[in-house]
Amino acid sequence: MKVLVTGGCGFIGTNLLRHILENRPDWSVVNFDLLTYAGNLENTLGLQEAYPGRYEFVKGDIADRAGVDALFSRHSFDLVLNLAAESHVDRSIEDASVFMRTNVLGVQVLLDAARKYKVDRFLHVSTDEVYGSLGKEGRFREDLLLAPNSPYSASKAAADLLVRSYVKTYGLDAVITRCSNNYGPYQFPEKLIPLMIINAWNDRELPVYGDGRNVRDWIYVDDHCRGIVQVAENGRCGEVYNMGGDAEKENIQIVRIILSALDKPESLIRFVTDRPGHDFRYAMDFSKIAGEIGWKPEHEFEEGMEKTIQWYLGNKPWWERILSGTYQQYYERMYGNR
């Protein structure tokens, strides 16, 4: 099986590459990543040596039609796993244009290539944010109308509809996964959990939006990666599959858990002006994937958080290079003169 993973140097992509290479010995993987600010080539250190002949990195942009066509013409991909995306809501509020280019146009370019080169299956990784916001009750089901509330989530919803249209119009074999908030190793430090771990460790203020009562359903990244692979193998064409961690927490709870684990005072918490259009609550109904495919989260939140905190404390040089910006020089050091 020849697999294309787009965005494999990002947080979820990095963990997915490692999951595939460790658990699917008959799969070989090409990692296609533009290495924007959140793509870190250091995340994949050692993969080529550990899995000779099964892993290759190619730098490129999913919205570059010529580059994507050249990639597909060199490889006979059986499966495309699309994780490449701009994903930070705050950045989308500041400038939505790059989100539209990557998350919508880029998906169209990939879908056209998948059709042209007769890829067996296309899996698009989406997000729970396409559903909008929940009140205090209920969970997101796959049959709900999409109601995105930020430029980021609107771009992901548009991509989901593009994927659906290629199934219906062209007969492309494609599936969509939508997942709740991920946490775990290699997550870029602008996201809530790594930001709070790093700030608390360094005795810096912990900025919390509004009153901190917004609720998210948290899933350990390994569980999500396992679900992606299972849907790629067993999902029904044209279907959407929700994944969640069955671990709803208020943001302020997450912050206090981290402070307690690091033995830091709650006086570090600083409440800041809330994000515009901030969704109140997300929660996923994953009964469909559980019933059809047999997937469910395996990590309890407390276990996953302990592993995550220990990973960040044990990999200080990794996030220090990100905070300083020097991680972005790694590609030039490795490939600049090749």
N, C-alpha and C positions, 0 to 999 in steps of 0.2 A: 504494500500500500504506500503510495507516494502522496504526502500530505503537505499542503501549504498552510502555514500559520501566519496570518498577517498581524502585525503589532506584537511580535513575540519578545520584544525587549521591554515591554511595559509590565506592569504588576501582574495582572492575570495571565497575560501571554507567557511571561517567564515561568510561572508556576505550571502552566499547561504544557509547555515544552518539556519540562522535567518529568511531569506525570506521564506523558506519552512515551518518552524515551525509556523510562523505567518500567512501564507496565505493558507496552505494546511492542515487543521486540521485532515484529514483522513490519513495523511502520518506519519509514524514513521521512524526515521533516526538513522542509525549507522554511526558514524564518525570514520574512520580508518586512522590514521596518525602516521608517524614514529617520529614526533617531532624533525626533523632536525633543523638546525639553524633558518630557517624561519617559522617553525611551533610553534605556541605559544598557549599552552593550556589555558592560561589566557583569550584568546579571547572568550572562550566558557563559562566563568563563569556565573552561574545562569541558564543555559539552562535546566539542569536536574530538577531543582526545579520548574522552570517556566512551563515546559512541562512534567509533570510526566508520565512515561510509554512510552513516545514518542521519547526520546533521549538517546543515549548511546555512550560513547567513548571507543574505543579499540585502544591501541597502537600497531602498526605493520607496516611492510614493504611490499609494493605491489610486490616487486621482490622476496620475500620469499615465495616460492611455498607452502611449508608445512603450513606456517602461514596463507596464503590466503585460502588454502583448508580447514583448520580448521574453519576459519571465515565463509566461505560459508556453511559448513556443519552444523553449529549451527543456521544459519538464512536462511529462505526461501526468498531471495531477489527477489522482482518483478522488481526492477530498480537499475542499477548501474550508478552513475554519477562520472566519473573519472576526478578529478582535481589534483591528486597527481602528482607533477612534480618538477624537478629542473628547475628554470626559469630565472636565472640572466645571461645575455650574457657574462659579464666580467668574471664571475666565470667559464663559459664554455670554454673561451679562455685560462684560466690558466690551467684547467684540465677537459677534456671532458669526462673522464671515468665514473664519477658518473652520468653524464647526460645520457649516453648510458644505464647504468644499470637501472636507475629509469624510464626514459622516453621511453625506447624501450623494454627492457626485462620485466620491471614491467607491461607494458601494455599487453604484450603477456601472462604473468601469469594471469592477470585479465580476459583477453578474454577466456583463457582456462577454468577458473573457471566458467565464465558465461555460457559457453557451457555445461560443465559437470553438473551444477546444474540448467540448464534450466531457466535462468533469462529471463524475458519477453523482456527487452530492456536494451541496453548498450549505454550510451551517453558518448562520449569522447570529452573533452574540449581541443581545440587546440589553435592556435594563427595565427594572420595575418602574422607573420614573416616567415611562411613556403613559402609564395609567393615570397620572395626576396625583391627587392627594386623597387620603382616607380620613374619615372622622375617627371617633373613638372605637367604632365597631367595624367588623367585616374584614375581608381580605381580598386582594386582587385575584381575579380569575382570568383565565385566558380569553374568555368570551366577552369581557367588558370592552366598552368603547374606549378608544385612546383619548386622553385629555391632558396632554403635556402642558406644563406651566413655566418652563424655562426655555431659552433658545437651545440649550443642550438637549433636553428631553424632546423638544420638537424635532430636532435634527435626527434623533434616534427613531422617533415615531415615523418620520418620513422614510427612513431607510427600511423599516419593517414593512411599510406598505409597498415599497419598491420590490422587496423580496417576494411578497405575496403576489404582486402583479406578474412577476416573471414565472412564477409557478402556474398561474392561471392562463397567461397569454402564450407563453412559450413552452410550457411543460417542463421547465427546469425542476430537477429534484432538489428542493431546498427546505430547510427547517429553521426555526427561530427559537432561541432560548432567551428567557428574560429572568434576570437574577436580582436578588436583593443586595444590600451593601456587603461587599467583600472586605475581609481583613486578613492579615497574615504577612509573611516575609516579602520583601522587595517592594512594598507599596510606597509610592512617591510621597515625600514628607509634607506635601500640602494637604493631604487628606486627614480627616479627623483623628483617627487612632494613632498613626505614626507622628503627626504633629504634636499631639498631647504627650506622647511618650517622650519625645525628644525635648520638648520645652520643659516638661516636669523634671527630667533628668538633669537639665542645665539650670534649674531654678528660675526659669523665665515664666512670664505670665501666660496663662492658658486662656485664649480668647474663645468665648462661647457665645454663639448667636442668640439674641433675644433673651428668653428666660431659660433656655436649655431644655425645654419640655418636648421638643420635636422628637418623634419616635421613628426609629429605623429597625428593620429586621436584619440581623447580622448573620453572615455565613462565612465560615472559615474557607479560605480560597481553595484548599485541596478538595473540599467537598464539591465546590462549583466545577473544578476541572474534571473531576470524575464524572459529573453529570453531563458536561459537554461531550465527553467521549462516548458515554452511553447513548446520548441522543443521536450523535453522529452514526452510531452503529445500528440503533434500533428504533429511532424516531420515525413517525409516519410522514411522508412527503406532504408539505404544505401546512404542517401543524406547528403550533406554538407550545412551548413547554416552560412553565414557571418553575423556578427553584428558589428556595428560601432556607434560612437556617433555623426557623422556629425559635428565634431568640430576639424578641422585641425589647428594645431598651431606649429610654430617653437619652438624649445626648449628654445631659448632665450626669446621668448614672455612669455612662462610659468614662467620663472625665474623673469622677470620684473613684471608680474602680482602679484606674491607672494611678491616681495619686496615692491610694491606699497601698497598692502593690509596690510602689517605689518609696513608700514612707515619706511622702511629701505633704505639706500643709494645704488645706483647701483655700487658704488666703491667696494662693497663686491664681485662682480663678478670677477672670475679668469678663463680665458680661458686656457684649458689644452690640451695636445696632444690627438688627436682624437683616438677613438677606432679602432683597425684593422677591415677592412671589414664593417665599419659602414654604414648601409642602410640609403639612403638619405631620402626617404619618404614612408609612409604607408597611405593608405586611403581605406576604405571599401565600396563596393557597396552592400548594404543590401536590395536591391529591392526584392530578392527572398523570404526572410523571411517575409518581409512586405506584399508581395502579397499572399503567401501561408498560413501564420499563423497570420498575422495582427500585428506583433511586430514592434515597432519603439522606439527609445530612447525618454524618457519623460523629462529628465533633460537638460536644457540649460547649457552650459559650465560654464557661470558666476555663476549660482545658485549652481551647483555642486562644484565649487571651493570654494565658500564662505562656504558651509557646511563642506567641507574637511578641510579647514584652521581652522575653529572654532572647529572641532573635535580634531585636534592635539593640539591646544592651551588649550582645556578643558581636555585633557587626558595626561598631561605632565608626570605623574608617569608611565604610560604605556610605553612610548618610552624611558624614562630614564632607566627603568629596562632592556629594550632591549640593549641600548647603553652600559650599565654596564655588561650585560651578566647574571644578576641575574634571568631573566625570565626563563632561562633554568632549574633552580632549582625547579620550581613550581611542575613539575610532581613528583619528588621525595618526596616533602613535602606532596603532596596529596595522592600518591599511593605507595610510597616506602615501607611502612610497611604493605601493604594489601595483 
